[in-house]
Amino acid sequence: MNFILFDDAIIRQDLLPLTFTRPVAEVRVGILTIAEKWARHLGGTGAYLTQPYLQPKYTAGAGQSLYINGAVVPDAELAAAVRGLKPGEALRHNGLLIALHSDNLMFETPEELANYTSANAKAYDNCTVIRDVWDIFLQNGNQIRSDYTLVTAGRQSQPINDRYTMVYNEENIFVEEGVKIRAAILNAENGPIYLGKNSQVHEGAVIKGPFALGEESNVNVGGKMRGDVSIGPFCKVGGEVAASVIFGYTNKGHEGYLGNSVLGEWINIGADTNTSNLKNNYAEVKVWNYAKGSFKSSGQQFCGLIMGDHSKCGINTMFNTGTVVGVSANIYGPGFPRQFIPSFSWGGAAGFVTFQLPKAMELAEKVMSRRNLHFGETEQNIFQYIFEQGEQYRIWDKKV
């Protein structure tokens, strides 16, 4: 069954800066992205209906009439309900469009789809929706559990043969081909542990489930993974990490604490960087919201760092509770920087200047080329759009 994953306009705004560079369905929560979950449940190929500036990078649907909200996380029951939709029928959850069988009626933009009203809408309860950035780490533990069942069903794990590795509840650990583990502690008593293809767990690492490690990723020497943690493909992670999601191609290789946080792709976290995830007065954390243009109450007591793609921070950086960093920012220096750092910002607590677009593109090309990937014209156009959209937030005059 082929389908189109569409961006809900309101939810997409609430998931910025993570959705500056990807459709909503490309958000990772659990072992898989939302798009990958739908593909496994429906057994087909997904296309995307996203923002015009992103559409050239992501396959558009051609001749497909099943539209699915990219913020909705599937399970077997929901997938069956979607599969059973007849032409002209839709599913809604508390007014939110989950899925629509449009009977060959095609839509050019998410906004056009949002304005379409199906005469045959069915109500659907018990639906998981990723509406805000903090939902990603809040739902991550449960999603690792459900993805683990989905990914490992009917398959046999590779054995853990290292005699210096201690294992608890081994039946709840799945090891893919090519995994290397040395003198580590794996504790799956509180949730499953999934180790992706050709990943590595180095000496002295301690991992508590639920935990997911993506393909070709590494937990570095002495790393402490405290549970509800997902690390995407091609990452290097060390230090202490709790209740956090790292999308992919991102390095947090050294000591330092990351908690209740979400990091996008192509990020580098400097050594001994720490994120605060709890205010000293235990108050509810407020997080920058692009749709409001101001800070929004999260309803959470714990919330750390939300960082967009291609951003970097220097050694010993300190992030305050609920900090949001946009795309291609560079943060360094002593003290706590501001809690909202716009895209293409360069600086720290002492102040910021604008990271000029040509230099930002040059850096992105250098970083991606190390993985034998090219920062091409499509990516450059996406950067150009994000840079222009973010000018209203960069109120300083200096440039670098």
KATATA-V102024 format. One line per field, one symbol per residue. burial: 1 if it has 24 or more other ideal C-beta (glycine too) atoms within 12 Angstrom, else 0. Layout:
burial: ???
//
This chain:
burial: 1011111111111111111111111111111111111111110001111110111011011001111111111110011011101000111110011111110000100100110101000101001111111111111111111111111100001101000010100001111100111101111100111111001111001111111111111111011111111111111111111111111111111111111111111111110011111000000011111100000101010111111111111100111111111111111100011111111111110001011010011011101000000010001101101110110011000000
//
